Structures are given as structure tokens and as C-alpha cells.
Amino acid sequence: MTLVTISIIIATLIFVVYNIPTLIAFNVPKSLSMTYYLWQELNSKMKFAFPLMMYLVVAFMMPAWITMSEGSTWQFLSFLAPAAILFVGTAPAFKSSSLENAVHQVSAYLAAALSVLWIVLVTP
């Protein structure tokens, strides 16, 4: 198994390990971002969970994306898409602050668009 494969598996496991207890505790939330508020309401110390999950997923996915993109003209997307995800995690309080709302919303849309673009342009 390659480091890229291991990195992708770890990132996926982090995402799943975050979401299984979330689904058990809250059923299906309106959005992944809403889980920040759901966990915070349950226990104020849990407000770190959403940003931490986002950071860890990016930490393991970005190196894999960069490696998978080597030699591609579009390799820069393997940095921009995860960077946008980091901003989503950095501004989780999208309901509480107009600045965080703007950063969160724009970053979420950018992350989605850049990720799809990366998949279309880089992967076979």
C-alpha cells in the first residue's frame, strides 16, 4: 500500500469517525457545518470538534492530492481546494458572526467547486 493510499484512508476514517457519533447523537443534520453548533449545544467543550476534523482531513488529503497531481498543469488545485476547506473550519460560527458567515460560505462554495474541478481535470 502506498503512502497516498494510506493518507486517503486515514482522511476518510477521520471524516467517518466524526460523522458516525454525529449521526447517532443528532440524526442527519441540515449540513456538516451545522454540526459545529450541535456539538457546542451538547457540550461547550466540543466546539473544537468540527474545526479539528476539517484540519485533520485536509492534513491527510492535501499531500495525497499533491502527489496524485504531479506533472499536471492543474496541480495548484490540489492546494487551493484543501485551503478553502481550512477556511471553512477556521470560520465555523457562520450563524454567529457576519464575517465568519461570509468566510465560511465563500470558502465552502470554493472548496466544492475547486474539488470538482480537480477531479475533472486531474484524475483519469
Summary of the structure (lengths in Angstrom):
residues: 124
radius of gyration: 15.2
end to end distance: 19.8
largest distance: 46.5
contacts: 359
relative contact order: 0.12
helix: 77%
strand: 0%
